């Protein structure tokens, strides 16, 4: 089955930046790029926009603009473009059946910042079965830091972070970059430690060596699989979101895992992914793991 990178465009500066970033990523990976714009005619309250033919022409114009910009900057890239006749969420999620990853735009910093498709963005990130990369307008315009690493968060057991680590190492290998793996930890109340965890920490020589050992064990299979990728390890006391953000200033890409939780208000992507998407100064890849049951 052929694989591709998909970028969603809607005519905004953020989506054009996402398309350009996706083009560079496709070249890194030796994959074709597919640009898509979701459009389905529905009657609107504005009389001037009621004509479905005019709406369809406008949708095609959005796609042509993005396609022309990418083709001009990356003429060697295999490129296709398509208007999808469906709602944005359904259309973009459907493209991931044959995609290596999906790239969308993100509208800047701040706790109330939106994504390319407004309220749809978080649903796409939460429901996608492939990694989703969120790109801001300046991320697409700026060159990647020449010495920048792929920053990735690791937590829990090796299995808990396997998907995020695998994506990070693959991205680093494609770029000829290094990986910086970060494991943040906190001091829970004393009663939260089980006798078994206390014994393991004691055998490791203390809590910090215990966390360092856990990170090394999680990285071991990926070091073996990608022996040419330089790896930097960092263990720090603090919240995972804050520690990752503090080290993301010079990163080419920040990679976080997510376990989508289903609740009464819909899908949620988790606090670490949420913080990274809103506040990281670089593109953010959210890599799916297992989905938790409804809260």
C-alpha positions, 0 to 999 in steps of 0.5 A: 500500500502506498503511503503519503503525507497529507496536509489540510488547507483552508486558505489561512496563513497557518494552513499555507505554512502547514502545507510548506512544512509538510512538503519539506517533511515529504522530501525528508521521508521520500514520500508524495504530498497530498493537499486536501481541502474539505468542502460540502455545500450547505445552505447558508444564511448569507444570500450572496453565498447561497450558490453552490457553484460559487462556493465550489469555485472558491474551494477550488481556488483555496486549493489551487493557491496552496498547490501553486505555492508548494509546487513553486517552492518544491518543484521536485516533490510529487504533489497532488491536490483534492477537494473533499466533499465532506465535513472537515473532521470526517474528510481529514480523518478519512485521509489518514487511512493511507497517510504516514502523517497528517499536517494541519495549521495551528493559530498561535500561542495562548490558552485560548488559541485555536487550530486550523479548523477551529474547534475541529482541530482538537477532535482531529488530533484526538481521533486520528490513527496516525501522528498529527503535526500542528504547524504555526504560520512562522514555523512554515516560513522559518528554516529548521534549526540546523542543529536542532534536535527532535525533542520527545517526551517519555513516560511510564514503561517502555511500552507506554512511550513506544509510539512517540519514541519510534516516531521521533527516532524515525523523524530524526533519521530522516533529517540527519538530526539527533533525539533529545529524550526527556523524562519528567517526574514528580514526588507523589505523597509517601503513601503513593509509593508501593513496597515494590516501587520503593524496592526498585528505587532503592536498588537503583540507588535512589529516585533520580537514578531510578528515573534515569534507568527507566529512560535508558530502558525505554530508549534501548530498542530505538538506539539499537534500531537507529544506531546512527541517531545521536541521543541526549537523555534528560531527566528532571523533577517537574511536570511533563508539560513544563519540562518539555516546553522549557527545552523546546526553544531550539527543537526542530520538532516536539513529539508527544504521545496521547491517549485520547480519553472519551468523556461526556464532553467528547474526546480530550487529548491530555494535558501534556499534548494540550500544553505543547500544542498551545505553547511550544515554539516549534511544530508539535507532533501528537502520536496516538497510543491506546485509547482509554475507556470513557471516564 
